Amino acid sequence: METILPVLLGADLNCYNVARAFHEQYGVVSYAFGRYAISATKYSRIVRFTAVPDLDTEETMLRVLRGFAAAHPQEKKILFGCTDDYAAMIIRNQTALPEYLCPCPAPRFLDTVSRKAEFYEVCARYGIPYPKTVVLTGAESADALTEARLGFPYPIIVKPSSSVEYWKHPFDGMKKVYVADTAEDAARIISEIYGAGYGERMILQERIPGGDEHMRVLTAFSDKNGRVRAMCLGHTMLEEHTPKGLGNHAAIVTEPVSRLPFADKIRAMLEDLGYTGFSNFDIKYTGEGDEFRVFEINLRQGRSNYYVTAAGLNIARLAAEVFEDGGTDCTLCEKEHFWRLVPKSVAYTYTEDKALIARAKELERAGESSCSVLYKPDLRFNLLRRICVGEMLRRQKGKFKQYYPVRPE
């Protein structure tokens, strides 16, 4: 096998999770580029990071990647975007980067399923359930946002249809997702987002009851021929609750894919659309029977993607070997594994589903548990990395103490 060289855009946990997968599978160091260093990859021996302040411009990104390719002509260079913005830039410019293998979808998906409004239209065609939704194209008065007009009661969820576009227009109090308790709240939130410069559609959605433990995350991998080759389902124990991190996974227990009733419909949708590369779905259990609702698709591996690798589907191997192998088999992960970003004490203290805690502890005793940043080959004889990781985990305790909405008994 030719020498594999992972090239990652970003420096966050997503970046570290991908780099760890490549190091575990092939023993290689990943090269990462980002606007600034982040503690998730700082002082790491498995990530060689270079700061490029204006990397978020396509001209700079292409210059950096072409220069890197020219300096490494013999290696098999595999390119990953580790944020929505970087992933979108790679998707748009993949044909301009023939030196790289890009396990990502075609550019047309940026204008379709990556936007939540369009994604729900596709879901409707394939019988994939999603929450009751109203789509807005501009600011509205409170009178237009009453329960009678929307068709579902308050409190409701308010969020931008295009996450990529939304984060380009920062403002004070910016959140990943908003909860509006009244029509007046909804009108104010929408006005503030549009006032900051956001120009895409807005989503108003019924709020599905239940806490973090009702959430699920599904990761799928499709090869270059559009065949789904792997799927892995995670049952969320705990999410982050900081304003900009709301919804990011903090702890997950993997479950058999068969527990998601419409997994086969998602597979059919991806294959019919000719999707390629990684896709990541946010899903929530309604609390009734086996009813779930899908929220969105991300056109990349999720931030918490190490849960997939730890459950036996190494994402580096999928990209390096499966993407171009011409096979037709599809691996549905059946293995249960307890993954976390936070200290165990945080996961066990703040997870409200006691049965899920008990299962996580069973998996831990059985040796089926992992923490993304506690990677022994990166910590051994690496004092600065050990200090950095220790501080990251310590700060998680403070974040949950400050932001978790209800203190568990």
Residue pairs with C-beta under 8 A, 6 or more apart in sequence:
2 74
2 75
2 76
3 28
3 74
3 75
3 76
4 22
4 26
4 28
4 75
4 76
4 78
4 316
4 320
5 28
5 31
5 72
5 75
5 76
5 77
5 78
6 18
6 19
6 22
6 28
6 30
6 31
6 78
6 80
6 316
7 30
7 31
7 32
7 33
7 65
7 68
7 77
7 78
7 79
7 80
7 100
8 15
8 18
8 19
8 30
8 31
8 32
8 33
8 47
8 79
8 80
8 82
9 32
9 33
9 34
9 55
9 61
9 79
9 80
9 81
9 82
9 83
9 86
9 87
9 89
9 90
10 32
10 34
10 81
10 82
10 83
10 86
11 32
11 34
11 36
11 37
11 38
11 40
11 41
11 47
11 49
11 82
12 38
12 40
12 41
12 82
12 83
12 303
13 40
13 303
13 304
13 341
13 372
13 373
14 82
14 83
14 301
14 302
14 303
14 305
15 30
15 32
15 34
15 38
15 40
15 41
15 47
15 80
15 82
16 40
16 41
16 44
16 47
16 372
16 373
17 301
17 303
17 304
17 305
17 306
17 309
17 372
18 30
18 80
18 82
18 301
18 305
18 315
18 316
19 29
19 30
19 32
19 41
19 44
19 46
19 47
20 46
20 306
20 309
20 372
20 375
20 378
21 305
21 306
21 309
21 314
21 315
21 316
21 317
22 28
22 30
22 46
22 316
23 29
23 30
23 46
23 375
23 377
23 378
24 309
24 314
24 316
25 314
25 316
25 317
25 320
26 316
26 320
29 45
29 46
29 47
29 48
30 46
30 47
30 48
31 47
31 48
31 50
31 68
32 41
32 47
32 48
32 49
32 50
33 49
33 50
33 51
33 52
33 55
33 64
33 65
33 68
34 49
34 51
34 52
34 55
35 51
35 52
35 53
35 54
35 55
35 56
36 51
36 53
37 49
37 51
39 388
39 391
39 392
40 373
40 392
41 47
41 49
42 49
42 385
42 388
43 382
43 384
43 385
43 388
44 378
44 385
45 377
45 378
45 382
45 385
46 375
46 377
46 378
52 60
52 64
54 60
55 61
55 64
55 86
56 85
56 86
56 89
58 89
58 92
58 93
61 86
61 89
61 93
62 93
62 96
62 97
65 79
65 97
65 100
66 97
66 99
68 77
69 77
69 97
69 99
69 100
73 99
76 101
76 320
77 99
77 100
77 101
78 100
78 101
78 102
78 103
78 316
78 319
78 320
79 90
79 97
79 100
79 101
79 102
80 90
80 103
80 300
80 301
80 319
81 87
81 88
81 89
81 90
81 91
81 104
81 300
82 300
82 303
84 163
84 164
84 167
84 298
84 299
84 300
85 164
85 167
85 168
87 104
87 299
87 300
88 110
88 114
88 164
88 299
90 97
90 102
90 104
91 102
91 104
91 105
91 106
91 107
91 109
91 110
91 299
92 107
92 110
94 100
94 102
94 104
94 107
101 319
101 320
101 323
101 324
102 277
103 221
103 276
103 277
103 278
103 318
103 319
103 323
104 276
104 277
104 278
104 299
104 300
105 275
105 276
105 277
105 279
105 299
106 274
106 276
109 273
109 275
109 299
110 164
110 299
111 118
112 118
112 119
112 122
113 119
113 122
113 273
113 297
113 299
114 162
114 164
114 297
114 298
114 299
115 161
115 162
115 200
115 201
116 159
116 160
116 161
116 162
116 203
116 295
116 296
117 133
117 135
117 161
117 201
117 203
118 161
119 296
119 297
120 130
120 133
122 269
122 273
123 129
123 130
123 269
123 294
124 130
126 265
126 266
126 268
126 269
126 272
127 262
127 265
128 262
128 265
128 266
128 269
128 294
129 262
129 291
129 292
129 293
129 294
130 293
130 294
130 295
131 157
131 205
131 206
131 207
131 208
131 293
131 295
132 151
132 152
132 205
132 206
133 203
133 204
133 205
133 206
134 150
134 151
134 203
134 204
134 205
135 161
135 201
135 202
135 203
135 204
136 190
136 201
136 202
136 203
136 204
137 201
137 202
138 194
139 187
139 190
139 191
139 194
140 187
140 190
141 187
142 182
142 183
142 184
142 186
142 187
143 183
145 183
145 186
145 187
145 204
146 183
147 153
147 154
147 183
150 156
150 204
152 206
153 206
154 180
154 181
154 182
154 183
154 186
155 179
155 180
155 181
155 207
156 179
156 180
156 186
156 204
156 205
156 206
156 207
157 177
157 178
157 179
157 180
157 203
157 204
157 205
157 206
157 207
158 177
158 178
158 179
158 180
158 186
158 189
158 190
158 202
158 203
158 204
158 205
159 176
159 177
159 178
159 202
159 203
159 205
160 166
160 193
160 198
160 200
160 201
160 202
160 203
161 200
161 201
161 202
161 203
162 200
162 201
165 198
165 199
165 200
166 193
166 198
166 200
168 197
169 193
169 196
169 197
169 198
170 196
171 192
171 193
171 195
171 196
173 192
173 243
174 196
174 243
174 244
175 243
175 244
175 246
176 243
176 244
176 245
176 246
176 247
177 246
177 247
178 189
179 207
180 186
180 189
180 204
186 204
190 202
193 202
194 202
208 214
208 284
208 286
208 293
209 286
209 287
210 284
210 285
210 286
210 287
211 352
211 353
212 236
212 237
212 238
212 239
212 351
212 352
213 235
213 236
213 237
213 238
213 351
213 352
213 353
213 356
214 236
214 284
214 285
214 286
214 287
215 236
215 239
215 282
215 283
215 284
215 285
216 233
216 234
216 235
216 236
216 255
216 260
216 282
216 283
216 284
216 285
216 292
217 233
217 234
217 236
217 249
217 252
217 280
217 281
217 282
217 283
217 302
217 304
217 307
218 231
218 232
218 233
218 234
218 257
218 260
218 263
218 266
218 280
218 281
218 283
219 231
219 232
219 234
219 278
219 279
219 280
219 281
219 301
219 302
219 305
219 307
219 308
220 228
220 230
220 231
220 266
220 267
220 270
220 278
220 279
220 280
220 281
221 228
221 229
221 230
221 231
221 277
221 278
221 279
221 313
221 315
221 318
221 322
222 228
222 229
222 270
222 271
222 275
222 276
222 277
222 278
222 279
223 229
223 276
223 322
223 323
223 324
223 325
223 326
223 327
224 276
224 323
224 324
225 276
225 326
226 270
226 271
226 273
226 274
226 275
226 276
227 271
227 327
227 328
227 330
228 267
228 270
228 271
228 330
229 318
229 322
229 327
229 329
229 330
229 331
230 313
230 318
230 322
230 330
230 331
230 332
230 333
231 257
231 263
231 266
231 267
231 330
231 331
231 332
231 333
232 254
232 257
232 307
232 308
232 311
232 313
232 333
233 254
233 255
233 256
233 257
233 259
233 260
233 263
233 333
234 249
234 252
234 253
234 254
234 255
234 304
234 307
234 308
234 339
235 252
235 253
235 254
235 255
235 356
236 249
236 251
236 252
237 250
237 251
237 252
237 253
237 340
237 347
237 351
237 353
237 356
237 357
237 360
238 249
238 250
238 251
238 342
238 346
238 347
238 350
238 351
239 246
239 247
239 248
239 249
239 250
240 246
240 247
240 248
240 249
240 250
240 399
240 403
241 399
241 400
241 403
241 404
241 405
242 399
242 403
243 403
247 282
248 303
248 304
249 302
249 303
249 304
249 307
249 341
250 340
250 341
250 342
250 346
250 347
250 396
251 338
251 339
251 340
251 341
251 342
251 346
251 347
251 351
251 360
252 304
252 307
252 338
252 339
252 340
253 336
253 337
253 338
253 339
253 356
253 359
253 360
253 363
254 307
254 310
254 311
254 333
254 335
254 336
254 337
254 339
255 336
256 332
256 333
256 334
256 336
257 263
257 332
257 333
257 334
258 332
258 334
260 283
260 292
261 290
261 292
262 292
262 294
263 332
266 281
266 294
267 330
270 279
276 323
277 299
277 300
277 323
278 299
278 300
278 301
278 305
278 315
279 297
279 298
279 299
279 300
280 297
280 298
280 300
280 301
280 302
280 305
281 294
281 295
281 296
281 297
281 298
282 294
282 295
282 296
282 298
283 292
283 293
283 294
283 295
284 292
284 293
284 295
285 291
285 292
286 292
286 293
301 308
301 315
304 339
304 341
304 372
305 315
306 339
306 370
306 372
307 337
307 339
308 315
308 333
309 315
309 316
310 337
310 339
310 370
311 333
311 335
311 336
311 337
311 339
312 333
312 335
312 337
313 331
313 333
335 368
336 359
336 363
336 368
337 363
337 368
337 369
337 370
338 359
338 360
338 363
338 364
338 368
338 369
338 370
339 369
339 370
339 371
339 372
340 347
340 369
340 370
340 371
340 372
341 371
341 372
341 373
341 396
342 393
342 396
342 397
342 400
343 393
343 396
343 397
344 364
345 397
346 396
346 397
346 400
347 357
347 360
348 357
348 360
348 361
349 400
349 408
350 400
350 404
350 408
351 357
351 360
352 408
360 369
363 369
373 389
373 392
373 393
374 389
378 385
379 385
379 386
379 389
